[in-house]
Amino acid sequence: MKIQYLSTLAVVSLLSISTMAGCSSPAQNDASTSPSTAVQADAKANPCAAKANPCAAKANPCAAKANPCAAKANPCAAKASTASVGGPLAQKLQGKPVVVDIYASWCPACKNIAPTVAQLKEQYAGKVEFVVLDVSDKSTTAAAEATAQELGLSKFLAENKAQTGSLAIVDPATGNILAQYRNNPDKTVYTQVLDKALTK
């Protein structure tokens, strides 16, 4: 049993030595060895060397795709403000920003913003024009329509008659509405727009 084990061990040792000798033999440097034989020998020696890296061959699928968000323009940024009262205001309103107040005596929102309107009138006296269009009843609405016609605000009044308690800041030269708020008593939202308009 011991002899059989030793003989098996001797055979394995001899095979290992012959394999190492074959790998280290200068056969590859022999002139008689063809280039293809050398390549085959390399391929057999390192089975991975002949194969290209499958991961390297594939491009990054994410890199190929453009950012779908980058291609789309910001819809908010792209749209310029097109709100307008319909054209330039009357000559007597030119040169100063105009605050248009759609008012009704029965309107809770009007009562809510009344202190803010009073403060704005005091703060911007002589710098800003204030126009009140009173739609409390038929007679005041008729008077408001006549005033709106005279000042170039007819289109604006027709579109906003039901929006009582709203204040709009208008550029008189272009008729563009710079800002419009309904039932907003926060004075700062108006002063920011008015101050900017006054610096132009």
Residue pairs with C-beta under 8 A, 6 or more apart in sequence:
23 45
27 33
27 41
28 38
28 41
42 49
42 50
43 49
43 50
81 176
81 177
81 178
83 176
83 177
83 180
84 174
84 175
84 176
84 177
85 100
85 152
85 153
85 155
85 156
85 168
85 170
85 175
85 177
86 152
86 154
86 155
86 156
86 175
87 152
87 175
88 94
88 152
88 172
88 173
88 174
88 175
89 98
89 151
89 152
89 153
89 170
89 172
89 175
90 150
90 151
90 152
92 151
93 129
93 131
93 151
93 152
93 172
94 172
94 173
95 172
96 127
96 128
96 129
96 172
97 127
97 128
97 129
97 169
97 170
97 171
97 172
97 178
97 193
97 194
97 197
97 198
98 128
98 129
98 130
98 131
98 169
98 170
98 171
98 172
99 120
99 128
99 129
99 130
99 131
99 167
99 168
99 169
99 170
99 190
99 194
100 131
100 133
100 153
100 156
100 167
100 168
100 169
100 170
101 117
101 130
101 131
101 132
101 133
101 166
101 167
102 133
102 135
102 157
102 160
102 161
102 163
102 164
102 165
102 166
102 167
102 168
103 110
103 132
103 133
103 134
103 135
103 136
103 164
103 165
104 110
104 134
104 135
104 136
104 164
104 165
105 134
105 136
106 136
107 164
107 165
108 165
109 164
109 165
109 166
109 182
109 183
110 164
110 165
112 165
112 183
112 185
113 165
113 167
113 183
113 184
113 185
115 185
116 184
116 185
116 186
116 187
116 190
117 130
117 167
119 187
120 128
120 130
120 187
120 190
120 191
120 194
121 130
123 191
124 194
127 198
128 194
128 198
129 172
131 147
131 151
131 153
133 144
133 147
133 148
133 153
133 157
134 140
134 141
134 143
134 144
135 141
135 144
135 161
135 164
141 161
144 157
145 154
145 157
147 153
148 154
148 156
148 157
152 175
156 168
156 170
156 177
160 166
160 168
163 182
165 182
165 183
166 180
166 181
166 182
166 183
167 180
167 181
167 184
167 190
168 177
168 179
168 180
169 177
169 178
169 179
169 180
169 190
169 193
169 194
169 197
170 176
170 177
170 178
171 178
171 197
178 193
178 197
179 189
179 190
179 193
181 189
181 190
